[in-house]
Amino acid sequence: MFPSYRRVPAGLVATILVLTGTTSVLRGEPVIDPEGPFRMGEGYAERPATCETIKRWIDQAPATDDRITLTIAGPLAAVQWDGTLAYLVMCEEKDVQVMCVTYSKEGRNVGDTVLFAGGYARYGARRIMLDPCLAAPEE
């Protein structure tokens, strides 16, 4: 038989978990740095990543199968159009590159500074694809 222990009321345990902020860890929800460029769902980050900071953030993406949005701002390194989709690439090839898959180039050219926000997926050590993605002029 197991020794008898005094049981703690379930309400007290729940209150402690809420006050200490550990409920999200217990439910398996990803932890997102509020200063970072990632958001759950379709929210925009207040501080977008840049080509310089994405090197640090790429390994801090939340581990989840749920939708994550990455927000990043910087100059376009490549712009391609296949007649249906536009592929806008930010950051140089030697660094971490971010590709935004969207429906229009909207007259954008290499060197234009834009803001991407889209569904995050990582492909290898230095490639990120945002699909679907919105590209807007950086304000």
KOLLUM-735577 format. One record per atom (N, C-alpha, C): residue number from 1; x, y, z. Coordinates in nm, 2 decimals. Atoms other than C-alpha are relative to their C-alpha. Example, Ala and Ser with C-alpha at 12.3 -4.5 7.8 and 13.67 -1.06 7.14 Angstrom:
@resi: 1&c1: 0.09&c2: -0.12&c3: 0.00
@resi: 1&c1: 1.23&c2: -0.45&c3: 0.78
@resi: 1&c1: 0.09&c2: 0.12&c3: 0.00
@resi: 2&c1: -0.09&c2: -0.11&c3: 0.00
@resi: 2&c1: 1.37&c2: -0.11&c3: 0.71
@resi: 2&c1: -0.08&c2: 0.11&c3: 0.08
This chain:
@resi: 1&c1: 0.08&c2: -0.12&c3: 0.00
@resi: 1&c1: 0.00&c2: 0.00&c3: 0.00
@resi: 1&c1: 0.09&c2: 0.12&c3: 0.00
@resi: 2&c1: -0.07&c2: -0.13&c3: 0.00
@resi: 2&c1: 0.10&c2: 0.36&c3: -0.06
@resi: 2&c1: -0.02&c2: 0.07&c3: 0.13
@resi: 3&c1: 0.02&c2: -0.07&c3: -0.12
@resi: 3&c1: 0.16&c2: 0.57&c3: 0.24
@resi: 3&c1: -0.10&c2: 0.11&c3: -0.02
@resi: 4&c1: 0.10&c2: -0.10&c3: 0.02
@resi: 4&c1: -0.11&c2: 0.82&c3: 0.30
@resi: 4&c1: 0.06&c2: 0.14&c3: 0.02
@resi: 5&c1: -0.05&c2: -0.14&c3: -0.01
@resi: 5&c1: -0.03&c2: 1.18&c3: 0.23
@resi: 5&c1: -0.12&c2: 0.09&c3: 0.01
@resi: 6&c1: 0.10&c2: -0.10&c3: -0.01
@resi: 6&c1: -0.23&c2: 1.48&c3: 0.31
@resi: 6&c1: -0.02&c2: 0.06&c3: -0.14
@resi: 7&c1: 0.03&c2: -0.05&c3: 0.13
@resi: 7&c1: -0.40&c2: 1.59&c3: -0.01
@resi: 7&c1: -0.02&c2: 0.15&c3: 0.00
@resi: 8&c1: 0.01&c2: -0.15&c3: 0.02
@resi: 8&c1: -0.38&c2: 1.96&c3: -0.13
@resi: 8&c1: -0.12&c2: 0.02&c3: -0.08
@resi: 9&c1: 0.13&c2: -0.02&c3: 0.08
@resi: 9&c1: -0.72&c2: 2.09&c3: -0.25
@resi: 9&c1: 0.04&c2: 0.05&c3: -0.14
@resi: 10&c1: -0.02&c2: -0.03&c3: 0.14
@resi: 10&c1: -0.73&c2: 2.11&c3: -0.63
@resi: 10&c1: 0.00&c2: 0.15&c3: -0.03
@resi: 11&c1: 0.01&c2: -0.14&c3: 0.02
@resi: 11&c1: -0.84&c2: 2.47&c3: -0.62
@resi: 11&c1: 0.12&c2: 0.08&c3: 0.04
@resi: 12&c1: -0.12&c2: -0.06&c3: -0.05
@resi: 12&c1: -0.53&c2: 2.57&c3: -0.42
@resi: 12&c1: 0.11&c2: -0.02&c3: -0.10
@resi: 13&c1: -0.11&c2: 0.03&c3: 0.09
@resi: 13&c1: -0.30&c2: 2.40&c3: -0.67
@resi: 13&c1: -0.02&c2: 0.09&c3: -0.13
@resi: 14&c1: 0.03&c2: -0.08&c3: 0.12
@resi: 14&c1: -0.48&c2: 2.57&c3: -0.97
@resi: 14&c1: 0.04&c2: 0.15&c3: 0.03
@resi: 15&c1: -0.03&c2: -0.14&c3: -0.03
@resi: 15&c1: -0.45&c2: 2.91&c3: -0.80
@resi: 15&c1: 0.15&c2: 0.03&c3: 0.00
@resi: 16&c1: -0.14&c2: -0.01&c3: -0.01
@resi: 16&c1: -0.08&c2: 2.86&c3: -0.73
@resi: 16&c1: 0.06&c2: 0.00&c3: -0.14
@resi: 17&c1: -0.05&c2: 0.01&c3: 0.14
@resi: 17&c1: -0.02&c2: 2.76&c3: -1.10
@resi: 17&c1: -0.03&c2: 0.13&c3: -0.07
@resi: 18&c1: 0.03&c2: -0.12&c3: 0.07
@resi: 18&c1: -0.20&c2: 3.06&c3: -1.23
@resi: 18&c1: 0.08&c2: 0.12&c3: 0.05
@resi: 19&c1: -0.08&c2: -0.11&c3: -0.05
@resi: 19&c1: -0.02&c2: 3.30&c3: -1.00
@resi: 19&c1: 0.15&c2: 0.00&c3: -0.03
@resi: 20&c1: -0.14&c2: 0.02&c3: 0.04
@resi: 20&c1: 0.32&c2: 3.16&c3: -1.09
@resi: 20&c1: 0.02&c2: -0.01&c3: -0.15
@resi: 21&c1: -0.01&c2: 0.01&c3: 0.15
@resi: 21&c1: 0.25&c2: 3.14&c3: -1.46
@resi: 21&c1: 0.04&c2: -0.13&c3: -0.06
@resi: 22&c1: -0.05&c2: 0.13&c3: 0.05
@resi: 22&c1: 0.33&c2: 2.77&c3: -1.49
@resi: 22&c1: -0.11&c2: -0.08&c3: -0.07
@resi: 23&c1: 0.10&c2: 0.07&c3: 0.07
@resi: 23&c1: 0.00&c2: 2.67&c3: -1.64
@resi: 23&c1: 0.02&c2: -0.03&c3: -0.14
@resi: 24&c1: -0.03&c2: 0.02&c3: 0.15
@resi: 24&c1: 0.11&c2: 2.72&c3: -2.00
@resi: 24&c1: 0.10&c2: -0.11&c3: -0.02
@resi: 25&c1: -0.10&c2: 0.11&c3: 0.01
@resi: 25&c1: 0.41&c2: 2.49&c3: -1.94
@resi: 25&c1: -0.06&c2: -0.13&c3: 0.02
@resi: 26&c1: 0.07&c2: 0.13&c3: -0.03
@resi: 26&c1: 0.19&c2: 2.22&c3: -1.79
@resi: 26&c1: -0.09&c2: -0.04&c3: -0.12
@resi: 27&c1: 0.09&c2: 0.03&c3: 0.12
@resi: 27&c1: -0.05&c2: 2.24&c3: -2.09
@resi: 27&c1: 0.08&c2: -0.02&c3: -0.12
@resi: 28&c1: -0.08&c2: 0.02&c3: 0.12
@resi: 28&c1: 0.24&c2: 2.22&c3: -2.33
@resi: 28&c1: -0.01&c2: 0.11&c3: -0.10
@resi: 29&c1: 0.00&c2: -0.12&c3: 0.09
@resi: 29&c1: 0.18&c2: 2.57&c3: -2.48
@resi: 29&c1: 0.14&c2: 0.05&c3: -0.01
@resi: 30&c1: -0.13&c2: -0.05&c3: 0.03
@resi: 30&c1: 0.49&c2: 2.71&c3: -2.64
@resi: 30&c1: 0.02&c2: 0.14&c3: 0.08
@resi: 31&c1: -0.03&c2: -0.13&c3: -0.06
@resi: 31&c1: 0.66&c2: 3.00&c3: -2.46
@resi: 31&c1: 0.06&c2: 0.09&c3: -0.10
@resi: 32&c1: -0.04&c2: -0.09&c3: 0.10
@resi: 32&c1: 0.71&c2: 3.30&c3: -2.68
@resi: 32&c1: 0.06&c2: 0.13&c3: 0.07
@resi: 33&c1: -0.06&c2: -0.12&c3: -0.05
@resi: 33&c1: 0.95&c2: 3.59&c3: -2.59
@resi: 33&c1: -0.08&c2: 0.12&c3: -0.05
@resi: 34&c1: 0.08&c2: -0.11&c3: 0.05
@resi: 34&c1: 0.74&c2: 3.90&c3: -2.60
@resi: 34&c1: 0.09&c2: 0.11&c3: -0.07
@resi: 35&c1: -0.09&c2: -0.09&c3: 0.07
@resi: 35&c1: 1.05&c2: 4.09&c3: -2.72
@resi: 35&c1: 0.04&c2: -0.05&c3: -0.14
@resi: 36&c1: -0.04&c2: 0.07&c3: 0.12
@resi: 36&c1: 1.09&c2: 3.85&c3: -3.01
@resi: 36&c1: -0.09&c2: 0.02&c3: -0.12
@resi: 37&c1: 0.08&c2: -0.02&c3: 0.13
@resi: 37&c1: 0.96&c2: 3.84&c3: -3.37
@resi: 37&c1: -0.10&c2: -0.11&c3: -0.02
@resi: 38&c1: 0.10&c2: 0.11&c3: 0.02
@resi: 38&c1: 0.74&c2: 3.53&c3: -3.32
@resi: 38&c1: -0.13&c2: 0.03&c3: 0.08
@resi: 39&c1: 0.13&c2: -0.01&c3: -0.07
@resi: 39&c1: 0.37&c2: 3.53&c3: -3.23
@resi: 39&c1: -0.08&c2: -0.13&c3: -0.04
@resi: 40&c1: 0.09&c2: 0.11&c3: 0.02
@resi: 40&c1: 0.12&c2: 3.25&c3: -3.20
@resi: 40&c1: -0.11&c2: 0.05&c3: -0.09
@resi: 41&c1: 0.11&c2: -0.04&c3: 0.09
@resi: 41&c1: -0.15&c2: 3.25&c3: -3.47
@resi: 41&c1: 0.05&c2: 0.10&c3: -0.10
@resi: 42&c1: -0.03&c2: -0.09&c3: 0.11
@resi: 42&c1: -0.15&c2: 3.55&c3: -3.70
@resi: 42&c1: 0.04&c2: 0.14&c3: 0.05
@resi: 43&c1: -0.04&c2: -0.13&c3: -0.05
@resi: 43&c1: -0.03&c2: 3.83&c3: -3.47
@resi: 43&c1: 0.13&c2: 0.05&c3: -0.05
@resi: 44&c1: -0.13&c2: -0.06&c3: 0.04
@resi: 44&c1: 0.24&c2: 4.07&c3: -3.57
@resi: 44&c1: 0.08&c2: 0.04&c3: 0.13
@resi: 45&c1: -0.09&c2: -0.03&c3: -0.11
@resi: 45&c1: 0.54&c2: 4.12&c3: -3.34
@resi: 45&c1: 0.02&c2: 0.15&c3: 0.00
@resi: 46&c1: -0.02&c2: -0.14&c3: -0.01
@resi: 46&c1: 0.59&c2: 4.47&c3: -3.21
@resi: 46&c1: 0.15&c2: 0.04&c3: -0.04
@resi: 47&c1: -0.14&c2: -0.02&c3: 0.04
@resi: 47&c1: 0.97&c2: 4.44&c3: -3.27
@resi: 47&c1: 0.04&c2: -0.11&c3: -0.10
@resi: 48&c1: -0.03&c2: 0.10&c3: 0.10
@resi: 48&c1: 1.03&c2: 4.27&c3: -3.60
@resi: 48&c1: 0.15&c2: -0.04&c3: 0.00
@resi: 49&c1: -0.14&c2: 0.04&c3: 0.02
@resi: 49&c1: 1.35&c2: 4.07&c3: -3.66
@resi: 49&c1: 0.06&c2: 0.08&c3: -0.11
@resi: 50&c1: -0.07&c2: -0.06&c3: 0.11
@resi: 50&c1: 1.61&c2: 4.21&c3: -3.90
@resi: 50&c1: 0.10&c2: -0.11&c3: -0.05
@resi: 51&c1: -0.10&c2: 0.09&c3: 0.06
@resi: 51&c1: 1.87&c2: 4.03&c3: -4.12
@resi: 51&c1: 0.11&c2: -0.03&c3: 0.10
@resi: 52&c1: -0.11&c2: 0.02&c3: -0.10
@resi: 52&c1: 2.12&c2: 4.08&c3: -3.83
@resi: 52&c1: -0.05&c2: -0.08&c3: 0.12
@resi: 53&c1: 0.04&c2: 0.06&c3: -0.12
@resi: 53&c1: 1.90&c2: 3.96&c3: -3.55
@resi: 53&c1: -0.07&c2: -0.14&c3: -0.02
@resi: 54&c1: 0.06&c2: 0.13&c3: 0.02
@resi: 54&c1: 1.73&c2: 3.66&c3: -3.72
@resi: 54&c1: 0.09&c2: -0.11&c3: 0.02
@resi: 55&c1: -0.10&c2: 0.10&c3: -0.03
@resi: 55&c1: 2.05&c2: 3.47&c3: -3.68
@resi: 55&c1: -0.01&c2: -0.05&c3: 0.15
@resi: 56&c1: 0.02&c2: 0.04&c3: -0.15
@resi: 56&c1: 1.98&c2: 3.47&c3: -3.30
@resi: 56&c1: -0.13&c2: -0.06&c3: 0.02
@resi: 57&c1: 0.14&c2: 0.05&c3: -0.03
@resi: 57&c1: 1.61&c2: 3.42&c3: -3.32
@resi: 57&c1: -0.04&c2: -0.13&c3: -0.07
@resi: 58&c1: 0.04&c2: 0.12&c3: 0.07
@resi: 58&c1: 1.60&c2: 3.13&c3: -3.56
@resi: 58&c1: 0.00&c2: -0.13&c3: 0.09
@resi: 59&c1: 0.00&c2: 0.12&c3: -0.09
@resi: 59&c1: 1.69&c2: 2.88&c3: -3.29
@resi: 59&c1: -0.09&c2: 0.02&c3: 0.12
@resi: 60&c1: 0.09&c2: -0.02&c3: -0.11
@resi: 60&c1: 1.44&c2: 3.03&c3: -3.05
@resi: 60&c1: -0.15&c2: 0.00&c3: -0.04
@resi: 61&c1: 0.14&c2: 0.02&c3: 0.04
@resi: 61&c1: 1.13&c2: 2.96&c3: -3.25
@resi: 61&c1: -0.08&c2: -0.10&c3: 0.09
@resi: 62&c1: 0.08&c2: 0.09&c3: -0.09
@resi: 62&c1: 0.85&c2: 2.80&c3: -3.04
@resi: 62&c1: -0.01&c2: -0.14&c3: -0.07
@resi: 63&c1: 0.02&c2: 0.14&c3: 0.05
@resi: 63&c1: 0.84&c2: 2.42&c3: -3.07
@resi: 63&c1: -0.14&c2: -0.04&c3: 0.01
@resi: 64&c1: 0.15&c2: 0.03&c3: 0.01
@resi: 64&c1: 0.48&c2: 2.36&c3: -3.18
@resi: 64&c1: -0.04&c2: -0.03&c3: -0.14
@resi: 65&c1: 0.05&c2: 0.03&c3: 0.14
@resi: 65&c1: 0.28&c2: 2.23&c3: -3.47
@resi: 65&c1: -0.11&c2: 0.11&c3: -0.03
@resi: 66&c1: 0.10&c2: -0.11&c3: 0.03
@resi: 66&c1: 0.04&c2: 2.53&c3: -3.43
@resi: 66&c1: 0.06&c2: 0.11&c3: -0.09
@resi: 67&c1: -0.05&c2: -0.11&c3: 0.09
@resi: 67&c1: 0.07&c2: 2.83&c3: -3.66
@resi: 67&c1: 0.08&c2: 0.10&c3: 0.08
@resi: 68&c1: -0.09&c2: -0.10&c3: -0.06
@resi: 68&c1: 0.35&c2: 3.07&c3: -3.57
@resi: 68&c1: 0.02&c2: 0.10&c3: -0.11
@resi: 69&c1: -0.03&c2: -0.11&c3: 0.10
@resi: 69&c1: 0.39&c2: 3.41&c3: -3.74
@resi: 69&c1: 0.13&c2: 0.06&c3: 0.04
@resi: 70&c1: -0.12&c2: -0.07&c3: -0.01
@resi: 70&c1: 0.73&c2: 3.56&c3: -3.79
@resi: 70&c1: -0.01&c2: 0.13&c3: -0.06
@resi: 71&c1: 0.00&c2: -0.13&c3: 0.05
@resi: 71&c1: 0.77&c2: 3.93&c3: -3.84
@resi: 71&c1: 0.15&c2: 0.04&c3: -0.02
@resi: 72&c1: -0.14&c2: -0.04&c3: 0.03
@resi: 72&c1: 1.09&c2: 4.06&c3: -4.01
@resi: 72&c1: 0.00&c2: 0.12&c3: -0.09
@resi: 73&c1: -0.01&c2: -0.12&c3: 0.08
@resi: 73&c1: 1.19&c2: 4.39&c3: -4.17
@resi: 73&c1: 0.14&c2: 0.01&c3: -0.06
@resi: 74&c1: -0.13&c2: -0.02&c3: 0.06
@resi: 74&c1: 1.47&c2: 4.46&c3: -4.42
@resi: 74&c1: -0.01&c2: 0.02&c3: -0.15
@resi: 75&c1: 0.00&c2: -0.02&c3: 0.15
@resi: 75&c1: 1.58&c2: 4.51&c3: -4.78
@resi: 75&c1: -0.02&c2: -0.14&c3: -0.07
@resi: 76&c1: 0.02&c2: 0.12&c3: 0.08
@resi: 76&c1: 1.48&c2: 4.26&c3: -5.05
@resi: 76&c1: 0.13&c2: -0.04&c3: -0.07
@resi: 77&c1: -0.12&c2: 0.05&c3: 0.06
@resi: 77&c1: 1.77&c2: 4.04&c3: -5.17
@resi: 77&c1: -0.04&c2: -0.07&c3: -0.14
@resi: 78&c1: 0.05&c2: 0.06&c3: 0.12
@resi: 78&c1: 1.56&c2: 3.87&c3: -5.45
@resi: 78&c1: -0.15&c2: 0.01&c3: -0.01
@resi: 79&c1: 0.15&c2: -0.01&c3: 0.03
@resi: 79&c1: 1.22&c2: 3.91&c3: -5.62
@resi: 79&c1: -0.02&c2: -0.09&c3: -0.12
@resi: 80&c1: 0.04&c2: 0.09&c3: 0.11
@resi: 80&c1: 1.07&c2: 3.64&c3: -5.84
@resi: 80&c1: -0.15&c2: -0.01&c3: -0.01
@resi: 81&c1: 0.14&c2: 0.02&c3: 0.02
@resi: 81&c1: 0.73&c2: 3.60&c3: -6.00
@resi: 81&c1: -0.02&c2: -0.11&c3: -0.10
@resi: 82&c1: 0.01&c2: 0.11&c3: 0.09
@resi: 82&c1: 0.61&c2: 3.28&c3: -6.16
@resi: 82&c1: -0.14&c2: 0.01&c3: -0.08
@resi: 83&c1: 0.13&c2: -0.02&c3: 0.07
@resi: 83&c1: 0.28&c2: 3.42&c3: -6.30
@resi: 83&c1: -0.12&c2: -0.02&c3: 0.09
@resi: 84&c1: 0.11&c2: 0.03&c3: -0.10
@resi: 84&c1: 0.08&c2: 3.30&c3: -6.00
@resi: 84&c1: 0.04&c2: 0.05&c3: 0.14
@resi: 85&c1: -0.05&c2: -0.04&c3: -0.13
@resi: 85&c1: 0.30&c2: 3.36&c3: -5.69
@resi: 85&c1: 0.12&c2: 0.08&c3: -0.01
@resi: 86&c1: -0.12&c2: -0.08&c3: -0.01
@resi: 86&c1: 0.56&c2: 3.61&c3: -5.59
@resi: 86&c1: 0.09&c2: -0.06&c3: 0.11
@resi: 87&c1: -0.10&c2: 0.05&c3: -0.10
@resi: 87&c1: 0.87&c2: 3.49&c3: -5.40
@resi: 87&c1: 0.09&c2: 0.12&c3: 0.03
@resi: 88&c1: -0.08&c2: -0.12&c3: -0.04
@resi: 88&c1: 1.03&c2: 3.78&c3: -5.21
@resi: 88&c1: 0.10&c2: -0.06&c3: 0.11
@resi: 89&c1: -0.11&c2: 0.05&c3: -0.08
@resi: 89&c1: 1.36&c2: 3.70&c3: -5.04
@resi: 89&c1: 0.07&c2: 0.11&c3: 0.07
@resi: 90&c1: -0.07&c2: -0.10&c3: -0.08
@resi: 90&c1: 1.51&c2: 3.90&c3: -4.76
@resi: 90&c1: 0.13&c2: -0.06&c3: 0.06
@resi: 91&c1: -0.13&c2: 0.03&c3: -0.06
@resi: 91&c1: 1.87&c2: 3.88&c3: -4.63
@resi: 91&c1: 0.09&c2: -0.07&c3: -0.11
@resi: 92&c1: -0.09&c2: 0.06&c3: 0.10
@resi: 92&c1: 2.18&c2: 3.76&c3: -4.82
@resi: 92&c1: 0.01&c2: -0.15&c3: 0.02
@resi: 93&c1: -0.01&c2: 0.14&c3: 0.00
@resi: 93&c1: 2.24&c2: 3.40&c3: -4.91
@resi: 93&c1: 0.10&c2: -0.06&c3: 0.10
@resi: 94&c1: -0.10&c2: 0.05&c3: -0.10
@resi: 94&c1: 2.54&c2: 3.36&c3: -4.68
@resi: 94&c1: -0.05&c2: 0.00&c3: 0.14
@resi: 95&c1: 0.06&c2: -0.01&c3: -0.13
@resi: 95&c1: 2.32&c2: 3.45&c3: -4.39
@resi: 95&c1: -0.13&c2: -0.08&c3: 0.01
@resi: 96&c1: 0.13&c2: 0.06&c3: -0.01
@resi: 96&c1: 1.98&c2: 3.33&c3: -4.27
@resi: 96&c1: -0.09&c2: 0.07&c3: -0.10
@resi: 97&c1: 0.09&c2: -0.06&c3: 0.10
@resi: 97&c1: 1.74&c2: 3.39&c3: -4.56
@resi: 97&c1: -0.15&c2: -0.03&c3: 0.04
@resi: 98&c1: 0.14&c2: 0.01&c3: -0.02
@resi: 98&c1: 1.37&c2: 3.45&c3: -4.53
@resi: 98&c1: -0.08&c2: 0.03&c3: -0.13
@resi: 99&c1: 0.08&c2: -0.01&c3: 0.12
@resi: 99&c1: 1.13&c2: 3.39&c3: -4.82
@resi: 99&c1: -0.14&c2: 0.02&c3: 0.03
@resi: 100&c1: 0.15&c2: -0.03&c3: -0.02
@resi: 100&c1: 0.78&c2: 3.54&c3: -4.83
@resi: 100&c1: -0.07&c2: -0.05&c3: -0.13
@resi: 101&c1: 0.08&c2: 0.05&c3: 0.12
@resi: 101&c1: 0.54&c2: 3.35&c3: -5.06
@resi: 101&c1: -0.13&c2: 0.08&c3: 0.01
@resi: 102&c1: 0.12&c2: -0.08&c3: 0.00
@resi: 102&c1: 0.26&c2: 3.59&c3: -5.16
@resi: 102&c1: -0.05&c2: 0.00&c3: -0.14
@resi: 103&c1: 0.07&c2: 0.00&c3: 0.13
@resi: 103&c1: 0.03&c2: 3.67&c3: -5.45
@resi: 103&c1: 0.04&c2: 0.11&c3: -0.10
@resi: 104&c1: -0.03&c2: -0.11&c3: 0.09
@resi: 104&c1: 0.19&c2: 3.98&c3: -5.60
@resi: 104&c1: 0.13&c2: 0.07&c3: 0.05
@resi: 105&c1: -0.13&c2: -0.07&c3: -0.02
@resi: 105&c1: 0.53&c2: 4.16&c3: -5.63
@resi: 105&c1: -0.04&c2: 0.14&c3: 0.04
@resi: 106&c1: 0.05&c2: -0.14&c3: -0.03
@resi: 106&c1: 0.33&c2: 4.49&c3: -5.60
@resi: 106&c1: 0.11&c2: 0.10&c3: -0.04
@resi: 107&c1: -0.10&c2: -0.09&c3: 0.04
@resi: 107&c1: 0.61&c2: 4.66&c3: -5.79
@resi: 107&c1: 0.13&c2: 0.01&c3: 0.08
@resi: 108&c1: -0.12&c2: 0.00&c3: -0.09
@resi: 108&c1: 0.88&c2: 4.57&c3: -5.54
@resi: 108&c1: 0.12&c2: -0.05&c3: -0.08
@resi: 109&c1: -0.12&c2: 0.03&c3: 0.07
@resi: 109&c1: 1.24&c2: 4.54&c3: -5.65
@resi: 109&c1: 0.11&c2: -0.03&c3: 0.10
@resi: 110&c1: -0.12&c2: 0.02&c3: -0.09
@resi: 110&c1: 1.57&c2: 4.42&c3: -5.50
@resi: 110&c1: 0.04&c2: 0.13&c3: 0.06
@resi: 111&c1: -0.04&c2: -0.12&c3: -0.07
@resi: 111&c1: 1.68&c2: 4.67&c3: -5.24
@resi: 111&c1: -0.11&c2: 0.07&c3: 0.07
@resi: 112&c1: 0.11&c2: -0.07&c3: -0.07
@resi: 112&c1: 1.33&c2: 4.79&c3: -5.14
@resi: 112&c1: -0.01&c2: -0.06&c3: 0.14
@resi: 113&c1: 0.02&c2: 0.04&c3: -0.13
@resi: 113&c1: 1.28&c2: 4.78&c3: -4.77
@resi: 113&c1: -0.15&c2: -0.04&c3: 0.03
@resi: 114&c1: 0.14&c2: 0.04&c3: -0.03
@resi: 114&c1: 0.97&c2: 4.58&c3: -4.66
@resi: 114&c1: -0.01&c2: -0.07&c3: 0.14
@resi: 115&c1: 0.04&c2: 0.07&c3: -0.13
@resi: 115&c1: 0.80&c2: 4.42&c3: -4.36
@resi: 115&c1: -0.07&c2: -0.13&c3: -0.04
@resi: 116&c1: 0.06&c2: 0.13&c3: 0.03
@resi: 116&c1: 0.72&c2: 4.05&c3: -4.39
@resi: 116&c1: -0.07&c2: -0.05&c3: 0.13
@resi: 117&c1: 0.06&c2: 0.07&c3: -0.11
@resi: 117&c1: 0.47&c2: 3.87&c3: -4.16
@resi: 117&c1: -0.07&c2: -0.12&c3: -0.06
@resi: 118&c1: 0.06&c2: 0.11&c3: 0.06
@resi: 118&c1: 0.37&c2: 3.52&c3: -4.23
@resi: 118&c1: 0.02&c2: -0.13&c3: 0.08
@resi: 119&c1: 0.00&c2: 0.13&c3: -0.07
@resi: 119&c1: 0.33&c2: 3.15&c3: -4.13
@resi: 119&c1: 0.14&c2: -0.06&c3: -0.01
@resi: 120&c1: -0.14&c2: 0.04&c3: -0.02
@resi: 120&c1: 0.68&c2: 3.04&c3: -4.01
@resi: 120&c1: 0.02&c2: -0.15&c3: -0.03
@resi: 121&c1: -0.05&c2: 0.14&c3: 0.02
@resi: 121&c1: 0.85&c2: 2.72&c3: -4.14
@resi: 121&c1: 0.15&c2: 0.01&c3: -0.02
@resi: 122&c1: -0.15&c2: 0.00&c3: 0.01
@resi: 122&c1: 1.22&c2: 2.64&c3: -4.11
@resi: 122&c1: 0.04&c2: -0.11&c3: -0.09
@resi: 123&c1: -0.05&c2: 0.10&c3: 0.09
@resi: 123&c1: 1.40&c2: 2.46&c3: -4.39
@resi: 123&c1: 0.15&c2: 0.00&c3: 0.01
@resi: 124&c1: -0.15&c2: 0.00&c3: -0.01
@resi: 124&c1: 1.75&c2: 2.37&c3: -4.29
@resi: 124&c1: 0.05&c2: 0.10&c3: 0.10
@resi: 125&c1: -0.07&c2: -0.08&c3: -0.10
@resi: 125&c1: 2.00&c2: 2.56&c3: -4.09
@resi: 125&c1: -0.02&c2: 0.15&c3: -0.02
@resi: 126&c1: 0.00&c2: -0.15&c3: 0.03
@resi: 126&c1: 1.96&c2: 2.90&c3: -4.27
@resi: 126&c1: -0.11&c2: 0.04&c3: -0.09
@resi: 127&c1: 0.11&c2: -0.03&c3: 0.09
@resi: 127&c1: 1.63&c2: 2.90&c3: -4.46
@resi: 127&c1: -0.13&c2: 0.00&c3: 0.08
@resi: 128&c1: 0.14&c2: -0.01&c3: -0.06
@resi: 128&c1: 1.29&c2: 3.02&c3: -4.34
@resi: 128&c1: -0.09&c2: 0.04&c3: -0.11
@resi: 129&c1: 0.10&c2: -0.04&c3: 0.10
@resi: 129&c1: 0.98&c2: 3.03&c3: -4.55
@resi: 129&c1: -0.13&c2: 0.05&c3: 0.08
@resi: 130&c1: 0.13&c2: -0.05&c3: -0.06
@resi: 130&c1: 0.67&c2: 3.24&c3: -4.46
@resi: 130&c1: -0.11&c2: -0.02&c3: -0.10
@resi: 131&c1: 0.11&c2: 0.03&c3: 0.10
@resi: 131&c1: 0.36&c2: 3.10&c3: -4.63
@resi: 131&c1: -0.12&c2: -0.04&c3: 0.08
@resi: 132&c1: 0.02&c2: -0.12&c3: 0.08
@resi: 132&c1: 0.11&c2: 3.25&c3: -4.65
@resi: 132&c1: 0.08&c2: 0.12&c3: 0.07
@resi: 133&c1: -0.08&c2: -0.12&c3: -0.05
@resi: 133&c1: 0.29&c2: 3.59&c3: -4.61
@resi: 133&c1: -0.06&c2: 0.13&c3: -0.05
@resi: 134&c1: 0.04&c2: -0.13&c3: 0.05
@resi: 134&c1: 0.20&c2: 3.95&c3: -4.63
@resi: 134&c1: 0.13&c2: 0.09&c3: 0.00
@resi: 135&c1: -0.11&c2: -0.09&c3: 0.02
@resi: 135&c1: 0.46&c2: 4.20&c3: -4.75
@resi: 135&c1: -0.05&c2: 0.14&c3: -0.01
@resi: 136&c1: 0.04&c2: -0.14&c3: 0.00
@resi: 136&c1: 0.42&c2: 4.57&c3: -4.68
@resi: 136&c1: 0.12&c2: 0.09&c3: 0.01
@resi: 137&c1: -0.11&c2: -0.10&c3: -0.02
@resi: 137&c1: 0.63&c2: 4.88&c3: -4.70
@resi: 137&c1: 0.04&c2: 0.02&c3: 0.15
@resi: 138&c1: -0.04&c2: -0.03&c3: -0.14
@resi: 138&c1: 0.83&c2: 4.93&c3: -4.38
@resi: 138&c1: -0.03&c2: 0.14&c3: 0.03
@resi: 139&c1: 0.04&c2: -0.13&c3: -0.04
@resi: 139&c1: 0.69&c2: 5.22&c3: -4.19
@resi: 139&c1: 0.09&c2: 0.05&c3: 0.11
